[in-house]
Amino acid sequence: MTEILNLLFGVIILILGIPIGNVLAKYTKEELKDGRKWFNLLIFIGLIGGVVALIIGNDVLMFSFLFIAVVSSRSLMRKK
């Protein structure tokens, strides 16, 4: 039961990454223009780290990496 609650909490936090990415994109337009390649690198590292953490079974690390990927990708998508 605890495992299910932990996963549910992690998914809720990931969903909250969408509006957080939108807010970041709204208030940091200049940084998004200049740092586009770094945001792409953050997305890549977040996805790779999430997969590696899934393989090793570390939920906290997996959700942390995926949160970084969601916020960064949402910020870039909002820019367009």
N, C-alpha and C positions, 0 to 999 in steps of 0.2 A: 504494500500500500504506500509506503514511504517513497519507493522508487517511482511510482506513478505520479505522486504529488510533485516530486522533484522534476520529472520530465514535463509535467503540465506547467509548472512555474517557469521552466526554461523556455518553453514555447511561447508563453505569454510575454516574457521579456524580449524574445526575438520579434514578436509582432509589434511591440512598442518601439523597436528600432526603426520601423517605417516612418512614423511621424517625427521621430527625432532626426532622421536623415533629411526629411522635408524642411524642418526648422533650420538645420545647419546649412542646407542649400540656399535657403532664403536669406540668411544673414551673412553668408560668407561667399558671395558671388565672385569677388576678386581672387580669393584664395583658390577657388575651384578652377578658375581659368589658368592660373599659373601652375597649380599643382596637380593637374589632371593625370600625369604619368604616375605620380606618387599615390593618388587614390586608386588607380588601376593596380599598382603593386600591393596596396593594402587589401584590396579585394582578393587578389590571387593568394596572398599569404593567409588571409582569413579562411578561404576555402580549403587550401591545402592543410592548414593547421586543424580545421574542423574535421577533415577526413582522418588525419593521423590520430587525433584525440578520440574519434569514434572507434578506430581500430584498437587503440590501447585501452579503451573503456573508461576514459576520464570525462564524465559528463560536464563538469564545471568548465574544464578547458575547452571542450567542444563548443558549448554554448557561448563562451567568451569569444572564441575565434569567429563563430558564425555571426555573432552580434556585430563585430567589427566589419565583417563582409556585408551584412545587410545595411548598416548605416552608411558605409562608404558607397555602396552601389546605388542606394536610394538618393544619396546626395548628387551623384553624377547623373542619374536618370532625371532628376528634377531640373538640372541645369539646362537640358536640351529643350 
